[in-house]
Amino acid sequence: MREPMKQWKIWIDQYLTKELGSKLFTYRELFSMLLPIILDVFFVNIIGILTTAMVSSSSQESVSAVSLINPIAMMIYAVISALSTGGTVVTANYVGRGEKEKVKKTAGQVVSYLTVVGAFTSFIIVLFSKEIVRIFFTTADKQVMRKAEIYLIGVAISMIFLAIYMAVFAIFRGIGETRTCLGLTVLINLIHLIASFLFINIMNLDILGTVLSLNIARAIGAVVAIYMVMCKKGKIGIAFNYFFSLNKDIGSNIFKIGIPFAIEQILINMGGMLVQTFLVPLGTMIIAANAVTNSVLSILFAAGTAVGTLSMTIVGQCIGAGEQRLVKKYGKSMTKLASYMIILSSMIFLPLMPGILSLYKAPVETVNLIWKLILSTIIPVIFFWPFSSVLPCILRASGDSAYVSWVSLITMWSIRVLLGYLLTIPLGFGVMGLFIAMSAEWMVKSFIYFLRYRRINNRVLDD
């Protein structure tokens, strides 16, 4: 018995060394960076499910309000995340080159730029919150609209704090220090969960409780993040003046990657908000089912998303070190790894879904619809999602951000929005039509990104 087990371990070790090992990284080093990112993403999504369940226990109007505003919140989050991606890639390149001083300068600039973006965005949304809700959700119930406006204002304020700690996350991921990000994520989300339970379930503050818990958690996270990036004993240890010491070349490199991605995310999330309007006339139950299904699917995406995040660090450092051959190697191996991770996640979490869905205390017909949506999407998630989501990370890390953004925008608006509308409303598929269109989008993007990956470009920094 011991001999077959020993042979099995040797075979696994050899396979992983072949697929993931190189002169820059061993497969053990990659997994030591990947595991914290996986736990990070899982933790965020599970906490999201629990907090959504707390809101839904108050009323379906509350969960509908949250689900209507979430595309707007995700758009702001995506813009900040996109700009921070530029910071991650540039940092990884400088790490690969061994230029420690430029890593510090990049850290200071990313924090400064994202803080300004977060503050400006927050101000504009708070100022026009009532108009935003009226424009996008005119056919929603009055109670839902009132709660949606409260939630939108709260989310907008929290984006200032989000921008700060997302900038710090970008830097730490660029240097491969993913455990630090995990620790801060756990802190922020535990505070969010505990505060949500206190404000929603104990004090019965409903949607206001959701807003308070979110802002308290993110504010604490921002303070801790700044301390971590300035701590002299830490991995970076920048002085306060680095936040105001701007370097034109570094800023240009960050924005060259981040701005196309940010514009893409704005237009994609506008498409997401438009898609939400397709569901509003179908009723509160359909909106709630769509929101819960997306929360549940986010768990299945989590490990694959983590692989995509890590791939930017790995490819960025390979390019910085001048190892162009390894870019192709890790592009292929990271995409395969994402597929394996999603299969494993599906095997673990699908049997647990009845228990997870019971947390929402939704009506039986809503739960049945959620199950149909999940099962209809699981095959495309396994076979097409990794190519449509991990390959673009590889391409962006290689300096091909503009191409990725154009492909993403065209497929989003032509397939997910236009086809989604045709399937959902005129052809009468209802919410299922949106999920069919989403799967079709993944298939098309997978094919296009694969063709581009075969001619990958490796120019990132402008010296």
N, C-alpha and C positions, 0 to 999 in steps of 0.2 A: 504493500500500500504506500509506504514511504517513497519507494523508488519512482512510481508513476507521478506522485505529487512533486517530487524533486525535478523530474524531467519537464513537467508542466510549467513549473516556475522558471526553469531555464529558458524554455521556449518563449514564455511571455516576456522575460527580460530581453531576450534577443530581438523579439519583434518590436518592442517599444524603443529599444536602442536604435534599430534601423529606421523606424518611422519618425521618432521625435528627437533622437540624439544628434549632436553635431559638435564641432570644436568650440562653439560658443555656449551651448547649453547641453546638459544631460537631460534625459527624460524625467529624472527625479526632480531636477531643478524646475522644469516646466510644471510638473504637477504640484510642486510646493508653491508656485505662484498661482496656478489655476484653482486649487482647492479653496483658498480664501475668497476668490472672485465668485466661485459657484455658491459658496455659503452666503456671501454678500447678496447676490441676486435672489437666491431662494428666500433668504431672511426678509428682504424687502417685500417680495411678492406675498409671502405667507402673512406677514404683518398687514399688508394691504388687504388681503382677504379677510383677516380677522376684524380689522377696523371697518371694512365695508359691511361685514356681517353685523357689527354693532349698530351701524347706521340703519341698516335694513330692519333691525329689530324695533327701531322707533316707528318707522312707517315706510310704505312703498314710495310715498312722495319724496321722502328724504333721499332714498337710494336713487330715485330717478333724477333728482336735482344734482346729486353728485356725479351720476353717469353723464348727464348733459354737459356739465362744466369740465369733466375730466379731459375731453379732447383739447379744450383751451389750455388747461393746466399742463397737459402733455406737450402741447406745442411750445409753451414757454420753457418747460423742462428740456425739450429736445433741442431748442436753440442754444440754451446754456450748455447742454451736453455736447452739442456739435462744436461749439467754440472751444470747449475744454479738450475735445479730441485733437484739435490742432496742437494744444499744449502737450498732450501725451506723446504724439508722434515726434514733435520737435525735441522734447526732452529725451525720448528714447534714442534719437539720432545722435544727440550730443553725448549721451552715455556711451553709445557704441564708439564714438570718436575719442572718448576719454577726456572731454572738455568740461571739467567740473564747475568752473566759474560760469560758463554759459548755462549750465543746468540751473544754477542759482538765479541768474538773471531771468531766465525763462519762467521760473517759479514766481518771482515777484511780478512780472508782467501779466501772467495769466490771472493771478489773483486780482490785480488792479483792473484789468479789462473786464473781467466777468462781473466784478462788483458794480462797475458803472452800468453794464448792460442790465443786470438784475434790478438795480435801483430805478433806472429809466423805465424799464418795462412795468415795474410795479406801479410807478406813479401814473402812467398812461392808463393802465387797466382800472385802477381804483377810480380815476377821474371819469371814465366812461363806462363804468360797470353796468349801470342801468340800461344804457343804450345797447351794449353788447348782448345782454340777455334778451332784450326786446327784438333785436334784429334776427338773432338765430333761432329763438324759441317762441315765436309769437303764438303758436297753436298749443303750447303746453298749458296745463292747468295753472291758475293764478297762484295756488299754494306752492306748486313746484317752482314757478318763476321767482317767487319771493325768496324761497330757500336757496335757489340757484344763485341769486345775486349776493346773498350773504356769503355763500361758499366761495364765489369768485373773488370777492374782495379779500377774504382771508387767505386764499391761495396766492393772490398777487402780492400781498405783503410778505408772505413767507419766502417768495422768490429771491429777495435780497439775501437772506441767510443761505438759501440753497446755492446761490451763485458762488458764495465764498467757499463753502466746503466742497462743492463740485470742482472748483479750481484746484484745491489742495489734493483731492482725489486724483485729478489728471496728472499732477506732478509725481505723486507717489507711484501710480501705475506705470508712468514712463520710466521710472528707475527700477521697476520690478518689485517694489515694496508693497505687495498686495495685502499682507496681513494687517498693516496699519489701517488701510481702507476698511477692512472687515471690522476691526475693533471699533472704529468710529461709526460705521453703519449700525452695528449692534447697539451701541449707546443711543444713537438717535432714534432708532425704531423701537427700542424698549421703552424709552421715555414717551414716545408717541402712543404706544399700546397702553401703557399704564395710565397716561393722562386721558386717553380716549375712554377707557373703562370708567375712570373717575367722573369725567364730565358728561358722558353720554348715559352710562348705565346707572350710576349712583346719583348724580345731580340732575339727570334728565334735561340736559341743555340742548339735546338734539343736534341740529346742524351747527349751532354756535359752538358746541363742545368739540366737534370735529375740527373746526377752525382754530380754536384755542390750543388744542393738543398739537396740531401740526406746527403752529408758530413757535410754541414753547420748545418743542423738540428740535426744530431747525435752528433756532437762535442759539441754543446750547451747543449744537453741533458746529455752528460757525465759529463760536468762541474757541472751542477745543481745537478745531482745525487750524486756526491761526496760530495757536500756541504750538501745535505740533510742527508746523512748517518753520517756525522761528526758534524752536528749542535748539540750543547749541549742541546738546548731546544727541540730537536726532540725525537722521540721514541727510537732511538738507541744511538746516540751521542758518537761514538767511537773516540779515539785519533788517531793521525797519525801513531803511532808505532804499532797499531793493524794490519796494512797492512803488517808488516814484522815479526810479532810474530806468528810463525807457531806451531801448536799443532798437533802431529802425529795422535792421536785418532780422532780428529775432521776432519782432512784431509782425513783419511781413511774412515770415515763414509760418507763424501761427495762423494768421488770417488767410493765407493762401489755401490752407487745408480747411480751416474752420468756417470761413464765410460761405463757400459753395454748399457745404454741408448744412449750415444754418439756414440758408435760403431754401434749400431742399426741404428741410424739416418744417419751415413755416408753411410752405405750399402743400406739403403732404398732410400736415395736421389741419390745414384749412379744408382739404379734401375730406379728412376724417370728421370734421364738424359738419360738413355738408352731408356726409353719409348719415350722421346722427339725425339730421332733419328728416331723412327718409322714414325713420322709425317713429318719429313723434306722432304722426296721425294714426299709427297702428296701435297706440295705447301704452299705458304705464307698464303693463305686464311684459310687453315685448321689449321695452327699453330696459327694464330691470333684468330680463333674461339675457339680453345682449351684454350688459355690464358684468353680470356674474360670470358668463361664459368667457369673456375676455380676461377676467381676473384669474379664472381657473387655468386657461390656456397659458397664461404667463408663467405658471409653474413649470409646464412642460418645456417652454422656451428657455427657462432660466439657465440650465447648464450650457446650452448652445450659445446663448447670449454671452455667457462668461468666456467661452472659447473665442468668440469674436473679439471681445475686449482684450483678452490676452494676446491675440494674434497681432494687434497693432503694436504692442510693446515689443514682441519678438521680432517681427518684420522690421520695425523701426530701428532696433539695435543692430540687426543684420546689415541693413543698408548703411547705417553709420559706421560700421566696422569694415565696410567694403566687401562684404560677403554676398554678392548678388546671387550666386548659385543657391544659397540657402533660402532666399526669398521664395523661389519656386517650390522648393522642398517643403517649407513650412506652410505655404498656401495650400498645397495638396493635403498634407497630414492634418492640418487644423480643421479643414472642412470635413474630412473623414471622422475626426475625433468628435466634432459637433454632432454628426449623425449618430454615432455610438451613444453619446451622452443623452440625446433625446429619446432613443430607444430605451435606454436604461431608466430614464425618468418616467416614461410611459408605463413601463412594467411595474415601477414602484408606486406611482401615484394614481393610476386608473382604478385599481382595487380600493383605494382609499376615498374615491370621489363621493360615494354615498354619504360618508361621514362628514366630508368637507361641505357638501351641499346642504346638509342638515343645519349647518351653522347659520344659514341665511334665513331660515324659518319662512321660506317662500311657499306659496300655494303649490299643490301637486302638479297642476298643469304647467306652471312655470318651471318646476324641476324637470319635468318630462321634456320640455322644449330645450332646456339647457343640455340635457343628455344627448339629444339628437344633434345639436350644434357641435358638441365636443366630438362625438363619434364620426361625424361627417368630415371633420377637419384633421383627424389624427394621422391619416395616411399621407396627405400632402405635407403635413408638418415634418414627418420623418424623412421623406424623400426629396422634398424641394426647398423647405425652409433653410437648411444649412447653406446651400449654394446661394440662395438669394440674400442671405444675411451675413455669412462669414466672409465670402469672397469679396463683397464690397469693403469690408474692414481691411483686407489684405491690399486691395487696390488703393484705398485712401492712404494707408501707411506707406505706399510706394509713390505717393505724389499724384495719384490719378483721381483726385477728389471731384473735379469738375465733371468728368465723364460719368462717374457713378451717380452724381446728383441729377444729371440730365436723364439718364436711364430710369432712375427711381421716380422722377417727376412724371415722365411720359407714361410709364406703366401704371402709376398710381391713378392718374386722372383718366386715362383711356380705359383701364380695366376695372380697378376697384370702384371708381366713382361712376363712370358712364355705364359699364356693364352691370355694376351693382344696382344702379337705379333701374335699369331695364328689367333685371331679374326680380327685384324687390317689389316694384310698383306695377308697371304695365303687364308683366308676365305673371304676377301674382304669387311669386315664391315666398314673399314675406321676408323675415329676417334671415331665413336660410339662403336667400339670394345673395346677401352680403358676404356670407362665408364661402359660397361657391366662387364669387368674384375674387375674394381674397386668395383663395387657393390657386386660381388661374393666374393671378398676378405673380405669385411665387414661381410658378412654372416658367413663365415667360422671362422673368428676371434671371432665373437660374441659367437659362440657355445663353442669354446675352452676356452676363458676367463671366461665364466660363470661357466664351470666345475671347473676351477682352483679357482675361487672366493669362491666356496662352501667349499674349504679346505684351506682358507686363512691363511697365516703365519703372525705373528705380531712382528717379531724380526727386529729391525732397527739399533739401536746403539750398537757399541762394547764399553763397558765401560772399 
